[in-house]
Amino acid sequence: MSWVQQLRANEAICNRAPSAHNTQPWRPEYHADRIVIDVDAARSLPDSDPTGRDLALGIGAFVETCLIVSAELGLSVAAAPGPQLIPAANRYRTPFTIADVEARRVARGPYEPGYVDADVIADLEPGIAHVPTRDLAPDLEVADRWMFGTPPVAVELRDWLRLSPRHPRYHLDGLTDRALALSRSEAWALSAALRAYRVTRRLGLAALLAASGRGLLRYDGSVLVLLADGDDRIAAGRRLLRTWLTLARHGLAVHPLSQLLDCPATAARLAERVGGQPLAVFRVGHPLAEPVRSARRM
Ligand SMILES: Cc1cc2nc3c(=O)[nH]c(=O)nc-3n(C[C@H](O)[C@H](O)[C@H](O)COP(=O)(O)O)c2cc1C
């Protein structure tokens, strides 16, 4: 088997890469001696991610995941602009393994109080800022209200929610009730509210839903911010994945809060606070409950 065929045979592991709303927007095109990582436009989020920031980060995370998988398979593969995977002289050097890729998962439930240790932060690649959770709690409420109160953004989220196991795509993609750590009644209420979005929006749904996330950052914990280092968003996505895997090696889970970057007002305040261009924002800590494994197309 060629290296392309071997990596293709392990596509299901590469698909464990994270992506916003679990859209899995990558579309690998397998050629004889290279793999071009194309974007599936139907899996982009034009309303919630108009600049394509999260799309590029997800593609970058997929590229990095493919490289980790290829290294463990003993294949000499490198990433090249495109992005694409091409043959290389040596195996990709990475401390991470297929087991790390398989074990990685976002955790959205409550976390134990406590800040991330300075030596853990020192173990991360440069370009990470630390903000205490409580400092961002008011802005998270503003961002949630913006998200649920902006019809195209809320509708796009609704389209990727799979709030009941009866949803035909429950095991394939999107965000399930279990992945979102919702109780059965919370899932039912969210589903009903979003189904009748036009009406409930007028009734103050945005404020209601924003209020439900109010407690999320009201504990003493850490939020980390991935800062841009140049314009290469694919490289940033690769760094994001390595950052999450390094944190996982320290026993720490992450929970992205991209609405803080999507909402123009809170994005501007966060950029000012960290003195750079934030590309990803996530709380970090020890979850109180084991997070579930998210769905994938294969
Ligand atoms: C660039 C990016 C942005 C994300 N933003 C959010 C977010 O705002 N809120 C959230 O709960 N999860 C967010 N996620 C996490 C994805 O929803 C998650 O990766 C996906 O559902 C697959 O789940 P898993 O990472 O547990 O495998 C983001 C992931 C990426 C890569």
The ligand as an SDF file (V2000), in Angstrom:
LIG
                    3D

 31 33  0  0  0  0  0  0  0  0999 V2000
  -12.0090   26.5700   15.8820 C   0  0  0  0  0  0  0  0  0  0  0  0
  -12.9660   25.9030   16.8390 C   0  0  0  0  0  0  0  0  0  0  0  0
  -13.9310   26.6650   17.4860 C   0  0  0  0  0  0  0  0  0  0  0  0
  -14.8000   26.0490   18.3880 C   0  0  0  0  0  0  0  0  0  0  0  0
  -15.7300   26.8210   19.0580 N   0  0  0  0  0  0  0  0  0  0  0  0
  -16.5320   26.2450   19.9760 C   0  0  0  0  0  0  0  0  0  0  0  0
  -17.4370   27.0340   20.7580 C   0  0  0  0  0  0  0  0  0  0  0  0
  -17.5390   28.2430   20.6070 O   0  0  0  0  0  0  0  0  0  0  0  0
  -18.1950   26.4080   21.6990 N   0  0  0  0  0  0  0  0  0  0  0  0
  -18.1010   25.0620   21.9230 C   0  0  0  0  0  0  0  0  0  0  0  0
  -18.7940   24.5640   22.7900 O   0  0  0  0  0  0  0  0  0  0  0  0
  -17.2550   24.2920   21.1950 N   0  0  0  0  0  0  0  0  0  0  0  0
  -16.4660   24.8550   20.2460 C   0  0  0  0  0  0  0  0  0  0  0  0
  -15.5660   24.0960   19.5520 N   0  0  0  0  0  0  0  0  0  0  0  0
  -15.4750   22.6610   19.8300 C   0  0  0  0  0  0  0  0  0  0  0  0
  -16.1920   21.8520   18.7690 C   0  0  0  0  0  0  0  0  0  0  0  0
  -17.5830   22.0250   18.8540 O   0  0  0  0  0  0  0  0  0  0  0  0
  -15.7570   20.3930   18.9640 C   0  0  0  0  0  0  0  0  0  0  0  0
  -14.4170   20.2720   18.5980 O   0  0  0  0  0  0  0  0  0  0  0  0
  -16.5990   19.4420   18.1240 C   0  0  0  0  0  0  0  0  0  0  0  0
  -17.9340   19.4510   18.5560 O   0  0  0  0  0  0  0  0  0  0  0  0
  -16.0740   18.0020   18.2070 C   0  0  0  0  0  0  0  0  0  0  0  0
  -16.0280   17.5780   19.5350 O   0  0  0  0  0  0  0  0  0  0  0  0
  -14.6880   17.0580   20.1960 P   0  0  0  0  0  0  0  0  0  0  0  0
  -13.6700   18.1660   20.0840 O   0  0  0  0  0  0  0  0  0  0  0  0
  -15.0460   16.7400   21.6150 O   0  0  0  0  0  0  0  0  0  0  0  0
  -14.2500   15.8600   19.4220 O   0  0  0  0  0  0  0  0  0  0  0  0
  -14.6880   24.6690   18.6370 C   0  0  0  0  0  0  0  0  0  0  0  0
  -13.7210   23.9110   17.9610 C   0  0  0  0  0  0  0  0  0  0  0  0
  -12.8690   24.5160   17.0720 C   0  0  0  0  0  0  0  0  0  0  0  0
  -11.8160   23.7000   16.3650 C   0  0  0  0  0  0  0  0  0  0  0  0
  1  2  1  0
  2  3  1  0
  2 30  2  0
  3  4  2  0
  4  5  1  0
  4 28  1  0
  5  6  2  0
  6  7  1  0
  6 13  1  0
  7  8  2  0
  7  9  1  0
  9 10  1  0
 10 11  2  0
 10 12  1  0
 12 13  2  0
 13 14  1  0
 14 15  1  0
 14 28  1  0
 15 16  1  0
 16 17  1  0
 16 18  1  0
 18 19  1  0
 18 20  1  0
 20 21  1  0
 20 22  1  0
 22 23  1  0
 23 24  1  0
 24 25  2  0
 24 26  1  0
 24 27  1  0
 28 29  2  0
 29 30  1  0
 30 31  1  0
M  END
$$$$
